[in-house]
């Protein structure tokens, strides 16, 4: 039996929804990185090393998601 790839099984509209959702999530992760590193919102609640570490992880994961988004297209 021949295997179908994911794009053949999905209806045309769903792939567009997944693409837009992926873009939204990239913006969300990079935005969270910006907020964690540069915003005074979390200064009193979270220590500086933890904030910078979490910000770096959010940023790297956003870049990774962007890479996968571009690669899959």
Secondary structure, 3 states (H helix, E strand, C coil): CCCCCHHHHCCHHHHHHHHHHHHHHHHHHHHHHHHHHHCHHHCCCCCHHHHHHHHHHHHHHHHHHHHHHHHHC
